[in-house]
Amino acid sequence: MRPRFQADADFNQKIVAGLRRREPAIDFRSARDGGVIGRPDPEVLAQAASDDRVLVSHDRQTMPGHFRRLIETSASPGLVIVSQDLDIGQAIEELLLVWAASEAEEWENTVIFLAAVISGSGSGGGGCRPRGFSGNGFESCSGLPIRGAQMTRPKDEQSWLPTLDTFRTFAA
């Protein structure tokens, strides 16, 4: 089964709308539809987990810590943090890739960061830069302990965008 998504209240609605237009089959619930607007982050994560949805947020400051605490006591379908520096079109394409190239079970208790690739020093992104993989669009500086990293390719090589690789950090 493909992953199902839940947007956090701070997530750019233009990305949700664009993703739904780009791929009508995707199950991506808006913050309003999910009833998460105005709720504290731990409750939003718990609700997404209860609804078996990967939470998608721009909140890289506090959400990874709340996610770490959640998975200490229960399972979560996963968390995707999308950098606000990532172009809306690129965010749509990368989320589409996550959806099309994976199964929901692959994201359990996993957090990934979709980020604009940063070149040079002093660029935006809060000083968080991809480590070890150049040009993959994913950050590995969540502050979560890294148990392992995995590069994956989908079973259907036709659906893969050859310039992207999936880099996932697994919480301990």
Secondary structure, DSSP 4 states (H G I P E B T S, - for coil): ----EEE-TTS-HHHHHHHHHH-TT--EE-HHHHT-TT--HHHHHHHHHHTT-EEEES-TTTHHHHHHHHHHHS--S-EEEE-TTS-HHHHHHHHHHHHHT--GGGGTTEEEEE-PPP-SSS-SSTT----S-TT-SEE--SSSPEEEEEEE--S-GGG--TT--EEEEEE-
